[in-house]
């Protein structure tokens, strides 16, 4: 049966194109668990269909009540804006955060070939607003809602951390009245720059197309978008990453330092792109411990008064 599935997958890829097939296969093998929340039950803005790929969702990973500490994180899997690595960059992180007492929300955002900018950003901003607006439901502190992203998901997380608003107080939808600024950023081997020699061209083309206006590319080259309002940030990369070069993390870190934003950067010497938690690597897997230390150091693993 497994051989048949592999042959079928190969035929599908040949027939529909590698990128599209990878996208569809990713959804077919979805490992995510937990309650599922549609970001827009009535239909997402700009939706071009009514299929699962047109309906951005959050999978909720909630720790046990006696362990929950009131912090929430929206998790953005990578995949070059062409598919979503919801297993090792989604589900695994949901379980990891549960072990820390943090409530995780894994976002399945809209991607190419059906969607380009601004759909992914719209989805990420909505996810932050929704979690913050409904914080009481999950016993979260609305001032402790962060966002995490891997690879292209890291680009999307850094975009959410540099392109945000305070909400529209006159909006009919109460969720839209809430700020979409994340309280902290966690960027793992992220795509950051779109207009330097370090740009990941595949992600840029999937997000913006091959002939995007230079001003648009510049506005989403996020090392140029850091301000004094950008949230505190944790960055993780490897020096050996040839998929998304570590200079991306370095550029964002330097921009943060220029604006005196608290930041922590870890670049391991060895390790390929896309490792997730790197559970099978005894050295690289320690990065998640550094993240836990950073969260603890910022008070994000302490129980809120509501949880205490």
C-alpha angles and dihedrals in degrees: 000000000000091000090050091052092049091051091047091050091052092050090049092052091050093048100044103026129265098266096049092044092051089053094051094043090051091058091044092057096043109163096182119126137183131064115328122221124191111221091217112020089187094052133290119267110264094014112163097194147006101249126115089263088060094054115071112210143183124223109207120221106188123183123225113286093246091054102040113113103187099256121124131194129192108214121209115196118213130234108141092274085287102085137001123244091210094163112058093016097039121022094033090054091048089058092043092054092047088058088057094048092252122133111230128201114197109207123212099199127187117272145177142320089039098031138039134170129350095026097075092048092046089054094048092048091048091050092055092046093048095049091047094045091050096037093123090059090063094031092247131153105243088214091059102061114125138172131227130191141180125213106318086004085058089056089051091048091049089049090053088050094053101033112053143123139205094247131256111280090198096052117125091220108071090212090062090057091067127087118259094203110122115226092222140006130223113190120186118193086328131191102234112154121058099175107044133076087268094061119125099232096196093057092045093051093047091049101040109010127246095283102046119156112262091234091056092048090049092050090056096042088099101198084072093050102058114122138171087275097058109118125249109279141210116199130192127184142142127239090223094056107125094169096065110008118234091236085081091067091041092054092051092046092052091049090052091051091050088059094040093244113159108252142166123200127192119185113179117203098229135038137086129251120281101027098146108193090345090221094173095053111080093201104036092044089068090078090084089057090054088052092050089050091051092050090048092048090054092050093248095127094052114102115254119235089258090056099037 
